[in-house]
Structures are given as C-alpha cells and as structure tokens.
Amino acid sequence: MPIKEKEAAFPKGVAKPAIRALASAGYTQLDQLANASEKELKSLHGMGAKALETLRTALKAKGKKFRA
C-alpha cells in the first residue's frame, strides 16, 4: 500500500514514522487498533506519545478504545 493510502487510513496528525510502524506491524486501518493495547503500540519503533494520543482520540470518536 503506498504511503498516501496508509496516511489516509489514519487520522491527520499521526506522523509518518508512526504510520510506517503501524504498517510494519500489520495495522492498515484505524479500527484494527481496537485489537491492540497501548503498551504494544508504544513499543513500536516510531510510535510516540503524540501519535498514541491522536489515535486514542480518533478511536474514542468512533466509540472504540485500545484493548486493555
């Protein structure tokens, strides 16, 4: 999947290193992150606190959250 499509799959404000980290881990859509814990995502190289907060907010807006 080209980087532009990967960027479109996640909310604006998630940096490219974080998007690449998610893609490398097999996450291609925001909804898939409800199956992951914050701890798992935080351990990905390129995933920072700002990206996690943006993703958390986007999931919450859809009535979802990270796995506990």
Secondary structure as GFF3:
##gff-version 3
##sequence-region A 1 68
A	DSSP	alpha_helix	3	9	.	.	.	ID=ss1
A	DSSP	alpha_helix	16	24	.	.	.	ID=ss2
A	DSSP	three_ten_helix	30	35	.	.	.	ID=ss3
A	DSSP	alpha_helix	38	42	.	.	.	ID=ss4
A	DSSP	alpha_helix	49	61	.	.	.	ID=ss5
###
